[in-house]
Amino acid sequence: MTRPTNLDAQTRITSVRELAAPGTTRDAYLVQVRGPDLGRRLILQDKVISIGRDPESSVVLRSDSVSRYHARIEPWEGGHRIVDNMSTNGTYRNQVQVSGNHPLVTGDYVQVGDAIFKYLSGDNIELAYHEEIYRLTIEDSLTQIANKRALIDFLDKEFARARRYKRDLAVIMADLDHFKRVNDTFGHLMGDFVLREFAKVVGGRIRREELFARYGGEEFCVVLPEMDKPSAVRFAETLRGLVEEHTFTFEGNVMRLTCSLGVAVVNDTMTRPEDLLVVADENLYRAKNEGRNRVMG
């Protein structure tokens, strides 16, 4: 499989940097799936890989949320384990804070500050690595739903089909209300959790023929083929209610949040897929401007 090219800034894959020499007892990679070095590959060997803000670390992460000697990955029982070095903000494996150390299995996600890595190991590790690189071009690394690039591709196809065959097509833009307060009050780790949890709540109601994507920041988009405006407004209201009723709980912090939603449907005056997004975004702005926690369409 060849590496994808011509990626936008959000899904840019940087050049591979391999930080160790051959000789590991088990083939394993650590691939950065979130952060400025998106796509970076670390070949794990019998040596210890240090992660932290200190310039001498094997992996340097320049973020205030990262401790100088935050964590390390070391060989353990034929594989590897993640060890937290008593960091200030903790090290996370699959969204659960690591207490001391924890063995890694292929597919595990390791989060240090704002950076997320995926651990890959096994016989077909090169294939897994290239599949991971491709996945980075179409999936948002934090929420693990479609990213903006995948959204635009999907919307282009559905818009063309709706225009050609005179079919219904709806778009919902959703935005978490007062999300900045979450980050300012509880920190970015809580904010990341809220975004992931929101994606789970909404994503559970999306059908296979539909698409749910992270548009950017705390803004999300749903594309609904074969759905007219009344049905789309009702569906958006269902999503709004699900979020309002959900309890967000992370490391002892409990909160309730709401979201605002804007709905748009294709019509004869629209000539580009972006026209749908513009109308949905305008209605989202109205929803927020008129008090939030509501649907406009």
Buried (B, 14 or more C-beta within 10 A) or exposed (E): EEEBEEBEEEBEBEEBEEBBEEEBEBBBBBBBBBBEBBBBBBBBBEBEBBBBBBEEBBBBBEBEBBBEBBBBBBBBEEBBBBBBBEBEBBBBBEBEBBEEBBEBEBEBBBBBBBBBBBBBBEEEBEEBBBEBBBBBBBBBBBBBBBBBBBBBBBBEEBBEEBBEEEBBBBBBBBBBBEBEEBBEEBBBBBBBBBBBBBBEBBBEEBEEEBBBBBBEEBBBBBBBBBBEBEBBBEBBBEBBEBBEEBEBEBEEBEBEBBBBBBBBBBEEEBEEBEBBBBBBBBBBBBBBEEEBBBBBB
